């Protein structure tokens, strides 16, 4: 789950369902830690159950959600460039206003 956190901190927009899944897994991991001790993690328990044929639980994200994550990741560089340009243009317009306000000698 560290991958989700690192991805979110890099600015990729994640679907609400994926964020809620992360919160649920974090809560269940805490409960498992209280019951079984620190040696077990929720990811291992879920993997074991899935490998045993526990497939009655549906996938938490649809193909549409995964496409949204992919598009957000692909568009991140352009959003970052636009934000940088907006900051730079705001800085330059602020400099122009300051020079216009200064009295001429």
N, CA, C and O atoms as a DFTB+ gen file, in Angstrom:
420 C
 N C O
     1  1       0.807      -1.201       0.000
     2  2       0.000       0.000       0.000
     3  2       0.850       1.266       0.000
     4  3       0.326       2.363      -0.194
     5  1       2.122       1.128       0.210
     6  2       2.982       2.301       0.155
     7  2       2.973       2.917      -1.239
     8  3       3.144       4.126      -1.393
     9  1       2.775       2.081      -2.248
    10  2       2.725       2.578      -3.620
    11  2       1.579       3.567      -3.797
    12  3       1.744       4.594      -4.456
    13  1       0.417       3.267      -3.215
    14  2      -0.720       4.185      -3.309
    15  2      -0.410       5.520      -2.643
    16  3      -0.737       6.581      -3.174
    17  1       0.217       5.455      -1.489
    18  2       0.542       6.688      -0.773
    19  2       1.553       7.516      -1.549
    20  3       1.395       8.729      -1.690
    21  1       2.602       6.853      -2.058
    22  2       3.606       7.595      -2.827
    23  2       3.004       8.177      -4.094
    24  3       3.342       9.294      -4.487
    25  1       2.115       7.429      -4.736
    26  2       1.471       7.916      -5.954
    27  2       0.596       9.123      -5.646
    28  3       0.620      10.113      -6.377
    29  1      -0.168       9.045      -4.579
    30  2      -1.044      10.161      -4.214
    31  2      -0.241      11.400      -3.858
    32  3      -0.637      12.510      -4.213
    33  1       0.886      11.234      -3.159
    34  2       1.711      12.383      -2.786
    35  2       2.399      13.008      -3.987
    36  3       2.823      14.162      -3.923
    37  1       2.517      12.262      -5.088
    38  2       3.116      12.810      -6.302
    39  2       2.106      13.584      -7.136
    40  3       2.477      14.177      -8.150
    41  1       0.856      13.593      -6.740
    42  2      -0.142      14.405      -7.419
    43  2      -1.082      13.649      -8.331
    44  3      -1.918      14.266      -8.992
    45  1      -0.972      12.331      -8.388
    46  2      -1.888      11.558      -9.219
    47  2      -3.227      11.491      -8.503
    48  3      -3.286      11.152      -7.321
    49  1      -4.276      11.807      -9.196
    50  2      -5.610      11.778      -8.597
    51  2      -6.140      10.353      -8.610
    52  3      -6.240       9.727      -9.665
    53  1      -6.474       9.851      -7.443
    54  2      -6.965       8.486      -7.306
    55  2      -8.471       8.505      -7.153
    56  3      -9.021       9.443      -6.575
    57  1      -9.160       7.473      -7.668
    58  2     -10.615       7.421      -7.500
    59  2     -10.988       7.262      -6.029
    60  3     -10.225       6.718      -5.231
    61  1     -12.170       7.746      -5.696
    62  2     -12.635       7.690      -4.305
    63  2     -12.690       6.259      -3.791
    64  3     -12.405       6.004      -2.621
    65  1     -13.060       5.318      -4.670
    66  2     -13.155       3.923      -4.241
    67  2     -11.787       3.394      -3.817
    68  3     -11.693       2.629      -2.857
    69  1     -10.740       3.786      -4.512
    70  2      -9.405       3.325      -4.161
    71  2      -8.939       3.938      -2.842
    72  3      -8.261       3.282      -2.051
    73  1      -9.302       5.183      -2.615
    74  2      -8.950       5.835      -1.349
    75  2      -9.688       5.161      -0.193
    76  3      -9.105       4.916       0.864
    77  1     -10.976       4.863      -0.399
    78  2     -11.737       4.192       0.650
    79  2     -11.205       2.784       0.899
    80  3     -11.160       2.331       2.043
    81  1     -10.801       2.088      -0.168
    82  2     -10.215       0.766       0.003
    83  2      -8.952       0.862       0.851
    84  3      -8.729       0.026       1.727
    85  1      -8.139       1.859       0.602
    86  2      -6.915       2.044       1.387
    87  2      -7.238       2.297       2.850
    88  3      -6.572       1.759       3.734
    89  1      -8.254       3.111       3.114
    90  2      -8.642       3.385       4.499
    91  2      -9.151       2.124       5.192
    92  3      -8.827       1.876       6.354
    93  1      -9.948       1.331       4.480
    94  2     -10.475       0.093       5.052
    95  2      -9.331      -0.869       5.353
    96  3      -9.290      -1.468       6.428
    97  1      -8.403      -1.022       4.410
    98  2      -7.276      -1.919       4.637
    99  2      -6.402      -1.443       5.795
   100  3      -5.881      -2.259       6.555
   101  1      -6.240      -0.134       5.932
   102  2      -5.472       0.413       7.045
   103  2      -6.149       0.082       8.374
   104  3      -5.479      -0.296       9.335
   105  1      -7.481       0.224       8.432
   106  2      -8.230      -0.094       9.641
   107  2      -8.148      -1.578       9.961
   108  3      -7.910      -1.960      11.107
   109  1      -8.346      -2.418       8.941
   110  2      -8.277      -3.863       9.158
   111  2      -6.871      -4.298       9.572
   112  3      -6.715      -5.223      10.369
   113  1      -5.863      -3.639       9.040
   114  2      -4.488      -3.954       9.420
   115  2      -4.267      -3.644      10.902
   116  3      -3.587      -4.398      11.599
   117  1      -4.834      -2.550      11.378
   118  2      -4.729      -2.221      12.798
   119  2      -5.434      -3.235      13.671
   120  3      -4.921      -3.616      14.723
   121  1      -6.614      -3.679      13.240
   122  2      -7.347      -4.700      14.006
   123  2      -6.567      -6.004      14.016
   124  3      -6.443      -6.649      15.057
   125  1      -6.037      -6.397      12.855
   126  2      -5.245      -7.622      12.777
   127  2      -4.003      -7.527      13.657
   128  3      -3.611      -8.506      14.292
   129  1      -3.391      -6.360      13.695
   130  2      -2.219      -6.146      14.544
   131  2      -2.577      -6.331      16.018
   132  3      -1.807      -6.914      16.781
   133  1      -3.769      -5.825      16.420
   134  2      -4.203      -5.984      17.808
   135  2      -4.498      -7.438      18.154
   136  3      -4.230      -7.878      19.272
   137  1      -5.050      -8.185      17.197
   138  2      -5.456      -9.573      17.474
   139  2      -4.288     -10.544      17.324
   140  3      -4.011     -11.328      18.232
   141  1      -3.605     -10.495      16.184
   142  2      -2.605     -11.508      15.862
   143  2      -1.177     -11.072      16.169
   144  3      -0.270     -11.904      16.192
   145  1      -0.971      -9.801      16.402
   146  2       0.381      -9.332      16.660
   147  2       0.985      -8.687      15.423
   148  3       0.397      -8.715      14.342
   149  1       2.161      -8.109      15.595
   150  2       2.763      -7.339      14.508
   151  2       3.334      -8.181      13.368
   152  3       3.739      -7.630      12.344
   153  1       3.373      -9.500      13.525
   154  2       4.004     -10.319      12.494
   155  2       3.124     -10.481      11.252
   156  3       3.639     -10.756      10.168
   157  1       1.822     -10.316      11.392
   158  2       0.905     -10.482      10.259
   159  2       0.499      -9.132       9.696
   160  3       0.416      -8.141      10.422
   161  1       0.246      -9.105       8.390
   162  2      -0.276      -7.894       7.768
   163  2      -1.527      -8.253       6.982
   164  3      -1.699      -9.397       6.561
   165  1      -2.384      -7.285       6.790
   166  2      -3.650      -7.533       6.108
   167  2      -3.419      -7.947       4.661
   168  3      -4.197      -8.727       4.111
   169  1      -2.365      -7.438       4.041
   170  2      -2.087      -7.808       2.654
   171  2      -1.794      -9.296       2.535
   172  3      -2.257      -9.953       1.603
   173  1      -1.016      -9.832       3.491
   174  2      -0.702     -11.266       3.461
   175  2      -1.947     -12.113       3.712
   176  3      -2.141     -13.144       3.068
   177  1      -2.779     -11.680       4.637
   178  2      -4.004     -12.419       4.928
   179  2      -4.914     -12.433       3.703
   180  3      -5.460     -13.479       3.350
   181  1      -5.079     -11.296       3.059
   182  2      -5.927     -11.242       1.868
   183  2      -5.345     -12.079       0.729
   184  3      -6.085     -12.744       0.005
   185  1      -4.042     -12.048       0.573
   186  2      -3.408     -12.852      -0.470
   187  2      -3.602     -14.339      -0.197
   188  3      -3.887     -15.108      -1.115
   189  1      -3.450     -14.740       1.043
   190  2      -3.673     -16.145       1.391
   191  2      -5.100     -16.568       1.097
   192  3      -5.333     -17.635       0.529
   193  1      -6.050     -15.738       1.481
   194  2      -7.464     -16.062       1.228
   195  2      -7.759     -16.130      -0.269
   196  3      -8.502     -17.002      -0.719
   197  1      -7.188     -15.227      -1.024
   198  2      -7.429     -15.218      -2.465
   199  2      -6.822     -16.457      -3.119
   200  3      -7.424     -17.062      -4.006
   201  1      -5.628     -16.825      -2.672
   202  2      -4.986     -18.007      -3.229
   203  2      -5.723     -19.287      -2.859
   204  3      -5.628     -20.283      -3.576
   205  1      -6.443     -19.274      -1.767
   206  2      -7.224     -20.441      -1.357
   207  2      -8.542     -20.539      -2.109
   208  3      -9.324     -21.461      -1.876
   209  1      -8.788     -19.616      -2.990
   210  2     -10.025     -19.661      -3.763
   211  2     -11.121     -18.775      -3.216
   212  3     -12.290     -18.949      -3.561
   213  1     -10.767     -17.843      -2.382
   214  2     -11.740     -16.912      -1.809
   215  2     -11.979     -15.798      -2.819
   216  3     -11.395     -14.720      -2.717
   217  1     -12.837     -16.064      -3.788
   218  2     -13.067     -15.091      -4.851
   219  2     -14.484     -14.536      -4.835
   220  3     -14.916     -13.925      -5.812
   221  1     -15.216     -14.740      -3.737
   222  2     -16.588     -14.247      -3.707
   223  2     -16.646     -12.732      -3.534
   224  3     -17.691     -12.128      -3.776
   225  1     -15.569     -12.122      -3.128
   226  2     -15.531     -10.671      -2.998
   227  2     -15.197     -10.089      -4.364
   228  3     -14.231     -10.512      -4.999
   229  1     -15.985      -9.126      -4.818
   230  2     -15.742      -8.525      -6.120
   231  2     -14.554      -7.585      -6.092
   232  3     -14.079      -7.193      -5.026
   233  1     -14.087      -7.232      -7.257
   234  2     -12.981      -6.288      -7.355
   235  2     -13.448      -4.930      -6.881
   236  3     -14.552      -4.515      -7.235
   237  1     -12.664      -4.225      -6.104
   238  2     -13.110      -2.939      -5.560
   239  2     -13.165      -1.826      -6.602
   240  3     -13.857      -0.828      -6.403
   241  1     -12.448      -1.985      -7.702
   242  2     -12.417      -0.942      -8.724
   243  2     -12.833      -1.521     -10.065
   244  3     -12.484      -2.648     -10.416
   245  1     -13.577      -0.732     -10.792
   246  2     -13.974      -1.151     -12.134
   247  2     -12.897      -0.757     -13.136
   248  3     -11.945      -0.052     -12.800
   249  1     -13.059      -1.215     -14.355
   250  2     -12.110      -0.843     -15.410
   251  2     -12.115       0.668     -15.620
   252  3     -11.077       1.256     -15.924
   253  1     -13.272       1.294     -15.461
   254  2     -13.374       2.747     -15.605
   255  2     -12.510       3.469     -14.565
   256  3     -11.873       4.477     -14.873
   257  1     -12.492       2.951     -13.335
   258  2     -11.664       3.549     -12.280
   259  2     -10.181       3.430     -12.616
   260  3      -9.425       4.388     -12.454
   261  1      -9.766       2.249     -13.087
   262  2      -8.363       2.053     -13.440
   263  2      -7.957       2.955     -14.600
   264  3      -6.839       3.469     -14.630
   265  1      -8.866       3.146     -15.554
   266  2      -8.574       4.048     -16.671
   267  2      -8.406       5.476     -16.157
   268  3      -7.539       6.209     -16.632
   269  1      -9.235       5.874     -15.185
   270  2      -9.105       7.200     -14.588
   271  2      -7.767       7.399     -13.910
   272  3      -7.159       8.463     -14.035
   273  1      -7.296       6.379     -13.186
   274  2      -5.984       6.465     -12.539
   275  2      -4.888       6.579     -13.594
   276  3      -3.961       7.377     -13.456
   277  1      -5.005       5.771     -14.651
   278  2      -4.009       5.796     -15.723
   279  2      -3.971       7.172     -16.392
   280  3      -2.895       7.729     -16.611
   281  1      -5.140       7.715     -16.714
   282  2      -5.198       9.024     -17.371
   283  2      -4.645      10.114     -16.465
   284  3      -3.945      11.013     -16.930
   285  1      -4.955      10.039     -15.179
   286  2      -4.459      11.043     -14.252
   287  2      -2.935      10.986     -14.176
   288  3      -2.268      12.020     -14.131
   289  1      -2.397       9.783     -14.164
   290  2      -0.945       9.639     -14.132
   291  2      -0.293      10.120     -15.415
   292  3       0.784      10.716     -15.386
   293  1      -0.938       9.863     -16.529
   294  2      -0.381      10.281     -17.811
   295  2      -0.459      11.803     -17.990
   296  3       0.404      12.399     -18.634
   297  1      -1.489      12.423     -17.424
   298  2      -1.672      13.860     -17.576
   299  2      -0.968      14.670     -16.489
   300  3      -0.956      15.899     -16.542
   301  1      -0.384      13.990     -15.510
   302  2       0.261      14.701     -14.413
   303  2       1.366      15.648     -14.878
   304  3       1.418      16.781     -14.398
   305  1       2.258      15.238     -15.794
   306  2       3.310      16.182     -16.215
   307  2       2.751      17.459     -16.839
   308  3       3.272      18.548     -16.597
   309  1       1.694      17.328     -17.638
   310  2       1.136      18.540     -18.246
   311  2       0.453      19.418     -17.202
   312  3       0.538      20.644     -17.281
   313  1      -0.228      18.807     -16.218
   314  2      -0.845      19.608     -15.143
   315  2       0.226      20.304     -14.324
   316  3       0.045      21.447     -13.904
   317  1       1.341      19.623     -14.093
   318  2       2.442      20.221     -13.347
   319  2       3.042      21.390     -14.120
   320  3       3.360      22.426     -13.535
   321  1       3.198      21.229     -15.428
   322  2       3.747      22.311     -16.254
   323  2       2.807      23.507     -16.271
   324  3       3.262      24.648     -16.186
   325  1       1.525      23.270     -16.378
   326  2       0.544      24.364     -16.378
   327  2       0.572      25.098     -15.041
   328  3       0.544      26.328     -15.008
   329  1       0.628      24.351     -13.942
   330  2       0.678      24.984     -12.618
   331  2       1.944      25.822     -12.462
   332  3       1.909      26.910     -11.887
   333  1       3.052      25.314     -12.973
   334  2       4.307      26.068     -12.903
   335  2       4.223      27.340     -13.727
   336  3       4.654      28.402     -13.278
   337  1       3.672      27.244     -14.928
   338  2       3.516      28.429     -15.768
   339  2       2.583      29.454     -15.129
   340  3       2.816      30.659     -15.219
   341  1       1.532      28.969     -14.489
   342  2       0.614      29.884     -13.818
   343  2       1.312      30.589     -12.658
   344  3       1.092      31.779     -12.432
   345  1       2.139      29.872     -11.935
   346  2       2.878      30.498     -10.835
   347  2       3.858      31.525     -11.370
   348  3       3.997      32.615     -10.814
   349  1       4.535      31.173     -12.448
   350  2       5.495      32.110     -13.032
   351  2       4.799      33.336     -13.601
   352  3       5.296      34.452     -13.454
   353  1       3.665      33.143     -14.245
   354  2       2.950      34.300     -14.796
   355  2       2.403      35.172     -13.669
   356  3       2.364      36.395     -13.804
   357  1       1.985      34.571     -12.573
   358  2       1.541      35.348     -11.423
   359  2       2.683      36.138     -10.821
   360  3       2.496      37.278     -10.395
   361  1       3.855      35.547     -10.783
   362  2       5.029      36.232     -10.255
   363  2       5.423      37.396     -11.165
   364  3       5.744      38.483     -10.683
   365  1       5.398      37.169     -12.479
   366  2       5.793      38.240     -13.402
   367  2       4.776      39.379     -13.399
   368  3       5.159      40.546     -13.488
   369  1       3.482      39.056     -13.298
   370  2       2.485      40.128     -13.253
   371  2       2.590      40.908     -11.948
   372  3       2.310      42.107     -11.917
   373  1       2.994      40.230     -10.861
   374  2       3.181      40.921      -9.601
   375  2       4.366      41.891      -9.713
   376  3       4.311      42.994      -9.168
   377  1       5.417      41.497     -10.402
   378  2       6.583      42.365     -10.597
   379  2       6.207      43.578     -11.459
   380  3       6.672      44.689     -11.204
   381  1       5.368      43.363     -12.473
   382  2       4.948      44.459     -13.345
   383  2       4.114      45.460     -12.556
   384  3       4.275      46.670     -12.721
   385  1       3.219      44.962     -11.694
   386  2       2.389      45.857     -10.885
   387  2       3.246      46.664      -9.926
   388  3       2.996      47.853      -9.725
   389  1       4.240      46.044      -9.337
   390  2       5.099      46.750      -8.402
   391  2       5.905      47.861      -9.134
   392  3       6.059      48.967      -8.617
   393  1       6.402      47.544     -10.319
   394  2       7.187      48.546     -11.043
   395  2       6.276      49.693     -11.525
   396  3       6.727      50.832     -11.647
   397  1       5.011      49.393     -11.794
   398  2       4.071      50.435     -12.220
   399  2       3.686      51.331     -11.046
   400  3       3.377      52.506     -11.246
   401  1       3.700      50.801      -9.837
   402  2       3.323      51.567      -8.658
   403  2       4.457      52.430      -8.121
   404  3       4.205      53.379      -7.378
   405  1       5.700      52.122      -8.480
   406  2       6.818      52.896      -7.943
   407  2       6.858      54.277      -8.602
   408  3       6.654      54.385      -9.811
   409  1       7.117      55.334      -7.826
   410  2       7.142      56.688      -8.385
   411  2       8.378      56.897      -9.247
   412  3       9.454      56.380      -8.946
   413  1       8.215      57.665     -10.329
   414  2       9.347      57.974     -11.198
   415  2      10.152      59.128     -10.610
   416  3       9.570      60.045     -10.031
   417  1      11.441      59.105     -10.740
   418  2      12.304      60.177     -10.205
   419  2      12.559      61.227     -11.230
   420  3      13.262      62.200     -10.955
